Amino acid sequence: MRIARWVDGADIGEGFVDGAAVIPFPDGLRVAEVLAQGLDRASALFGRRDLAAARPLADVRLLAPLVPASIRDFVAFEEHVEGVSASVDGKSEVVPEWYEAPTFYFTNPHTVRATRDVVAIPETQRLDVELELAAVIGGMPGSDGENLDAASAAAHIFGYTVMNDWSARDLQSREMKVRLGPAKGKDFAMTLGPWIVTADELEPYLDADGFLAVRAELFINGELIGDDLVANMGWPFPELVMYAARNSVVVPGDVLGSGTVGHGGCLGELWGRRGALDPRPLEPGDEVRMVIEGVGEIVNVVGERVAAPPVPRARERSRARYRTDVAGSPAGR
């Protein structure tokens, strides 16, 4: 099954993509409600779909397939880490700690974009993209989503969607020198889409070790820039979900990105390996297309840079431990 959201005239629809048509969910349900009810319930709803309510997919504009509850983005591809560390941190390496656990960061669920959107960008000179596969969490009867083992975590994966983690590498490089982030280098845009493909649809692609052996491709202005198998990630998706829920919780509507695939899944990896900005950073008007086998494709055009208010520098402060009143005498003791 494929789950989507779309605009049809002035109306927002949410439901199934069935062949070349979109069909609203029965009972006026929304994607968030279907995710909460879980995959078995979604299958039952698909059996009740009203074919008379179908609209041609070509006649609607797709939205992002869900409004995420949260977005965790992992860094699960060793080859990506090797290359991008040189362009962001100035040194190509995979630190020993990377192998110990699947690291992630939280990013902004409020700046999610859809396929075909023009994506406005900050004032950056090193605009990049990141090709990823993302898991979408659904409900599981009897589970609260806390401290899951791998089997329970797998049962919480409702489906998958294509993710583009837009990245301003110059902003990211500065802020990560402070040993926190990424933050403003990432939170201006995240593309998800074109729909959610339910987990059962990708089961034929699972290899003997439980990894999804689906092909991922990045095209910029029609040129193939990078390609990889998602099976090259260091941990399979159930283990990413398990780690996210470790001493914590995952809930329906959470999105967990795989991290950028290797072998040119982003420009930053290639910049690090080549020691030069080759290919060049993205500019307004460039078209980015990402394709993941068995899931679909997302296409965006880079929009114009958007100026923002200037950022003041930190003030040098006295480090006094007590405040001083207006007359200059110590106060607050």
Backbone torsions as a table, in degrees:
resi	resn	phi	psi	omega
1	MET	NA	151.0	174.3
2	ARG	-122.3	130.7	-176.9
3	ILE	-112.4	133.5	-175.1
4	ALA	-145.7	166.8	168.9
5	ARG	-127.0	147.5	-175.2
6	TRP	-153.9	163.6	173.2
7	VAL	-109.6	128.4	178.8
8	ASP	-127.6	97.1	-172.7
9	GLY	69.2	-120.6	177.9
10	ALA	-97.3	0.5	-173.4
11	ASP	-102.9	146.2	172.5
12	ILE	-101.6	125.2	178.0
13	GLY	-109.4	150.1	177.1
14	GLU	-139.8	128.0	-177.0
15	GLY	174.5	-145.0	-175.7
16	PHE	-99.7	147.3	165.0
17	VAL	-100.0	117.1	-175.1
18	ASP	-122.4	99.7	-174.7
19	GLY	65.6	-123.2	-179.8
20	ALA	-101.5	25.7	-178.2
21	ALA	-132.5	157.6	169.9
22	VAL	-112.6	141.4	-177.0
23	ILE	-134.2	121.4	179.9
24	PRO	-60.6	151.2	174.7
25	PHE	-60.8	148.1	170.1
26	PRO	-61.5	154.7	174.0
27	ASP	64.0	18.1	178.1
28	GLY	66.6	22.8	-178.6
29	LEU	-67.7	157.6	178.0
30	ARG	-112.1	163.5	-177.9
31	VAL	-56.4	-43.1	-178.4
32	ALA	-59.1	-39.4	180.0
33	GLU	-70.1	-39.0	179.3
34	VAL	-67.0	-41.1	176.4
35	LEU	-60.6	-42.0	-178.8
36	ALA	-65.0	-32.5	-178.3
37	GLN	-79.1	-19.8	174.2
38	GLY	96.4	171.8	-171.7
39	LEU	-68.4	-38.4	179.6
40	ASP	-62.2	-41.4	179.1
41	ARG	-66.5	-37.9	177.7
42	ALA	-62.9	-38.3	178.1
43	SER	-63.3	-39.8	177.8
44	ALA	-65.5	-39.0	177.9
45	LEU	-64.6	-39.1	179.0
46	PHE	-61.0	-36.6	177.1
47	GLY	-67.0	-20.1	179.9
48	ARG	-101.2	7.2	-175.2
49	ARG	-59.9	144.6	-177.5
50	ASP	-95.9	100.3	-177.4
51	LEU	-62.7	-24.1	179.5
52	ALA	-69.3	-19.7	-179.4
53	ALA	-91.8	3.9	-176.1
54	ALA	-66.7	144.9	173.9
55	ARG	-126.3	146.3	177.7
56	PRO	-59.9	132.3	177.2
57	LEU	-56.6	-35.1	-178.6
58	ALA	-67.2	-16.3	-177.5
59	ASP	-94.4	-2.2	-178.6
60	VAL	-118.9	162.9	175.5
61	ARG	-108.7	120.8	-178.4
62	LEU	-70.8	138.9	170.2
63	LEU	-98.7	174.9	168.3
64	ALA	-57.3	141.6	-170.0
65	PRO	-72.0	-9.7	175.1
66	LEU	-156.4	162.6	168.4
67	VAL	-99.0	104.1	-171.2
68	PRO	-63.9	142.5	170.2
69	ALA	-70.9	-39.0	174.3
70	SER	-159.6	164.3	176.0
71	ILE	-130.8	116.6	170.1
72	ARG	-104.2	134.2	179.0
73	ASP	-121.6	118.7	-177.3
74	PHE	-88.6	172.4	174.7
75	VAL	-130.0	80.0	-165.5
76	ALA	-105.1	3.5	-178.0
77	PHE	-112.2	114.1	-178.0
78	GLU	-57.6	-42.0	-177.1
79	GLU	-63.4	-38.2	176.5
80	HIS	-62.9	-45.2	-178.7
81	VAL	-61.2	-42.2	179.6
82	GLU	-55.8	-45.3	-175.3
83	GLY	-81.1	-46.4	-171.7
84	VAL	-73.5	-25.7	179.6
85	SER	-61.0	-33.1	179.4
86	ALA	-68.5	-38.7	-176.7
87	SER	-80.5	-27.6	-178.6
88	VAL	-94.1	-43.9	-174.1
89	ASP	-105.2	-8.0	179.4
90	GLY	83.3	5.0	-179.7
91	LYS	-146.7	124.4	-179.9
92	SER	-82.8	113.8	179.6
93	GLU	-163.6	157.7	167.0
94	VAL	-117.2	108.8	-175.5
95	VAL	-67.3	150.1	-178.6
96	PRO	-55.9	-31.3	-178.1
97	GLU	-64.9	-24.0	-180.0
98	TRP	-59.8	-37.2	-174.9
99	TYR	-75.0	-14.3	-173.3
100	GLU	-80.7	-31.2	-176.6
101	ALA	-163.5	153.0	-177.8
102	PRO	-81.0	100.8	-175.5
103	THR	-74.4	146.0	176.7
104	PHE	-144.8	167.7	169.5
105	TYR	-130.2	158.1	174.1
106	PHE	-90.9	137.0	176.5
107	THR	-124.5	-174.4	-164.0
108	ASN	-87.5	112.3	177.6
109	PRO	-76.2	-5.6	-175.1
110	HIS	-93.7	-4.1	179.4
111	THR	-118.5	31.5	178.9
112	VAL	-72.8	135.1	179.5
113	ARG	-113.3	163.3	179.6
114	ALA	-107.2	162.4	171.5
115	THR	-58.8	143.7	-177.9
116	ARG	78.5	-3.0	174.9
117	ASP	-72.0	147.1	166.1
118	VAL	-86.7	124.4	-170.6
119	VAL	-103.2	109.1	175.4
120	ALA	-67.2	149.2	-173.3
121	ILE	-128.2	159.9	175.2
122	PRO	-76.8	-177.0	178.5
123	GLU	-80.7	84.0	-177.8
124	THR	-126.4	149.7	175.7
125	GLN	-109.6	1.9	179.8
126	ARG	-134.6	60.9	179.8
127	LEU	-73.2	134.6	-177.1
128	ASP	-139.6	171.0	176.1
129	VAL	-130.7	166.4	176.8
130	GLU	-139.5	120.2	-179.0
131	LEU	-84.9	120.3	-176.5
132	GLU	-142.1	156.9	165.8
133	LEU	-104.3	137.7	-177.6
134	ALA	-122.3	138.7	173.1
135	ALA	-91.4	143.3	177.8
136	VAL	-113.9	128.8	-176.0
137	ILE	-84.7	137.3	174.0
138	GLY	-120.8	173.9	179.2
139	GLY	-76.7	155.5	177.0
140	MET	-138.7	118.6	-177.8
141	PRO	-53.2	132.3	177.3
142	GLY	84.0	-0.2	-178.8
143	SER	-113.8	138.9	175.4
144	ASP	-98.8	1.9	177.3
145	GLY	78.0	12.2	-178.1
146	GLU	-103.9	140.5	172.7
147	ASN	45.4	55.4	-176.4
148	LEU	-79.0	144.7	166.1
149	ASP	-84.3	176.3	-172.4
150	ALA	-62.9	-40.0	-178.6
151	ALA	-65.9	-44.2	178.4
152	SER	-66.1	-37.3	178.4
153	ALA	-62.4	-42.2	178.8
154	ALA	-60.2	-38.5	-179.1
155	ALA	-68.1	-19.1	178.4
156	HIS	-85.2	-8.8	179.5
157	ILE	-80.3	107.6	179.5
158	PHE	-74.5	-42.3	-177.7
159	GLY	-176.7	-166.1	-173.3
160	TYR	-137.3	153.3	176.0
161	THR	-145.3	162.7	177.6
162	VAL	-82.1	139.8	-179.4
163	MET	-126.5	136.8	169.5
164	ASN	-120.7	109.9	177.8
165	ASP	-90.3	89.2	-179.7
166	TRP	-58.4	140.2	-171.2
167	SER	-140.9	130.6	171.7
168	ALA	-101.0	97.5	-168.5
169	ARG	-66.2	-32.1	178.5
170	ASP	-67.9	-42.5	177.2
171	LEU	-65.8	-42.8	-179.4
172	GLN	-61.8	-42.3	-178.0
173	SER	-62.3	-43.1	-179.9
174	ARG	-63.2	-50.0	-172.2
175	GLU	-71.4	-29.4	-179.4
176	MET	-76.0	-14.4	171.5
177	LYS	-67.3	-19.3	177.1
178	VAL	-85.2	2.2	177.8
179	ARG	64.5	39.0	173.5
180	LEU	-152.8	150.0	179.8
181	GLY	112.6	-168.5	7.5
182	PRO	-70.7	155.0	-178.5
183	ALA	-131.8	-91.7	-176.5
184	LYS	-69.7	-16.0	174.3
185	GLY	-71.9	-7.9	-173.8
186	LYS	-131.2	-29.6	-161.1
187	ASP	-84.9	10.7	-179.0
188	PHE	-84.5	-19.9	-178.8
189	ALA	-167.1	145.3	173.4
190	MET	-148.7	119.4	177.9
191	THR	-93.5	132.5	173.8
192	LEU	-126.7	140.0	176.3
193	GLY	156.0	-166.2	-4.5
194	PRO	-75.3	-17.4	-179.6
195	TRP	-155.5	178.3	171.9
196	ILE	-98.8	123.6	172.9
197	VAL	-96.3	124.8	-175.2
198	THR	-64.8	151.3	-171.2
199	ALA	-59.5	-33.6	-178.9
200	ASP	-62.7	-28.9	-179.5
201	GLU	-66.9	-26.7	-178.0
202	LEU	-96.9	-1.5	179.5
203	GLU	-56.4	-35.8	178.4
204	PRO	-62.8	-17.2	-179.3
205	TYR	-91.3	-2.5	-179.7
206	LEU	-70.3	131.4	177.9
207	ASP	-87.3	-176.0	-174.6
208	ALA	-64.0	-21.9	-179.7
209	ASP	-98.0	4.5	177.9
210	GLY	87.4	12.9	178.0
211	PHE	-94.7	148.9	179.8
212	LEU	-84.3	108.8	-178.6
213	ALA	-90.1	64.3	176.4
214	VAL	-107.1	144.4	-177.4
215	ARG	-84.0	137.9	179.2
216	ALA	-123.3	135.8	-175.9
217	GLU	-134.7	140.7	175.5
218	LEU	-116.3	125.8	176.1
219	PHE	-119.8	136.0	172.7
220	ILE	-124.1	122.2	-176.4
221	ASN	51.6	39.5	176.4
222	GLY	83.9	-6.1	-178.6
223	GLU	-97.8	131.8	176.4
224	LEU	-69.5	117.8	-177.5
225	ILE	-99.0	-39.2	-177.2
226	GLY	-154.9	155.2	177.8
227	ASP	-154.5	149.1	-176.4
228	ASP	-161.6	167.1	167.5
229	LEU	-97.8	133.5	178.6
230	VAL	-62.8	-22.1	178.1
231	ALA	-64.1	-9.1	178.4
232	ASN	-81.4	1.0	177.7
233	MET	-69.6	154.9	-174.3
234	GLY	-75.1	-21.3	179.6
235	TRP	-136.4	140.6	173.7
236	PRO	-72.0	162.2	-174.4
237	PHE	-57.1	-41.2	178.4
238	PRO	-56.7	-33.1	179.1
239	GLU	-74.5	-28.2	172.7
240	LEU	-66.8	-43.1	178.9
241	VAL	-64.7	-42.5	178.8
242	MET	-58.3	-44.3	-179.0
243	TYR	-67.6	-39.7	178.0
244	ALA	-60.4	-34.1	-178.1
245	ALA	-87.7	-2.2	-176.4
246	ARG	-67.1	118.4	-175.0
247	ASN	51.0	31.7	-177.7
248	SER	-155.8	-155.5	-175.5
249	VAL	-150.4	143.4	167.0
250	VAL	-113.3	145.4	-176.9
251	VAL	-131.0	158.8	177.1
252	PRO	-54.4	133.3	-177.7
253	GLY	97.7	-8.9	172.7
254	ASP	-68.1	143.7	177.3
255	VAL	-117.2	131.8	179.9
256	LEU	-123.8	108.8	179.4
257	GLY	-80.8	146.0	-179.4
258	SER	-70.2	-18.4	-162.8
259	GLY	88.2	165.3	-174.2
260	THR	-69.8	132.1	176.1
261	VAL	-65.5	160.3	179.0
262	GLY	-84.5	-172.9	175.6
263	HIS	58.2	45.8	175.5
264	GLY	89.2	30.2	175.7
265	GLY	-73.0	-10.3	173.0
266	CYS	-149.9	161.9	177.9
267	LEU	-69.3	-35.5	-176.9
268	GLY	-56.8	-38.1	177.8
269	GLU	-62.0	-42.9	-179.1
270	LEU	-69.2	-38.0	176.5
271	TRP	-59.9	-43.0	-179.4
272	GLY	-65.9	-40.1	-178.1
273	ARG	-72.5	-35.2	-175.1
274	ARG	-93.2	-12.9	-178.9
275	GLY	68.8	23.1	-179.5
276	ALA	-157.2	160.7	178.7
277	LEU	-80.3	70.6	-177.1
278	ASP	-134.4	112.4	1.5
279	PRO	-68.0	164.1	-178.3
280	ARG	-64.7	156.1	173.2
281	PRO	-59.4	156.0	-179.6
282	LEU	-68.8	149.5	179.0
283	GLU	-132.6	160.1	176.7
284	PRO	-51.1	136.1	-178.6
285	GLY	98.1	-17.1	178.6
286	ASP	-69.3	146.2	177.5
287	GLU	-106.9	131.1	178.2
288	VAL	-115.2	126.6	179.4
289	ARG	-127.5	129.0	178.8
290	MET	-123.0	133.0	-176.7
291	VAL	-128.5	129.4	173.1
292	ILE	-125.3	123.4	-178.1
293	GLU	-54.1	133.3	178.0
294	GLY	81.1	-9.0	-177.9
295	VAL	-115.5	-56.7	-180.0
296	GLY	144.8	-161.0	-178.6
297	GLU	-137.2	151.5	171.9
298	ILE	-123.0	143.4	-179.2
299	VAL	-133.3	129.7	175.7
300	ASN	-136.4	153.7	171.6
301	VAL	-109.2	137.5	178.3
302	VAL	-71.6	126.1	178.5
303	GLY	-88.3	-169.8	-177.8
304	GLU	-77.4	157.6	172.9
305	ARG	-69.4	140.1	-179.8
306	VAL	-113.1	117.8	179.0
307	ALA	-68.8	145.4	179.1
308	ALA	-127.8	161.9	177.6
309	PRO	-56.8	145.1	-179.1
310	PRO	-63.5	153.2	-179.6
311	VAL	-99.4	120.9	178.3
312	PRO	-72.0	147.9	175.4
313	ARG	-72.9	159.4	174.7
314	ALA	-61.5	143.4	176.8
315	ARG	-88.5	139.5	171.9
316	GLU	-76.3	126.5	-175.4
317	ARG	-116.0	162.6	-172.7
318	SER	-76.4	-20.9	-173.4
319	ARG	63.9	28.0	173.5
320	ALA	-62.7	149.5	-178.7
321	ARG	-101.1	-11.1	176.5
322	TYR	-134.5	145.9	178.3
323	ARG	-78.3	161.2	178.8
324	THR	-117.6	134.7	-179.1
325	ASP	-76.2	-178.7	-173.9
326	VAL	-61.9	-34.3	-177.9
327	ALA	-78.2	-7.6	177.1
328	GLY	97.5	-2.5	179.7
329	SER	-88.6	151.7	-179.4
330	PRO	-58.5	145.1	179.9
331	ALA	-139.3	161.4	172.3
332	GLY	86.6	9.4	178.2
333	ARG	-83.7	NA	NA
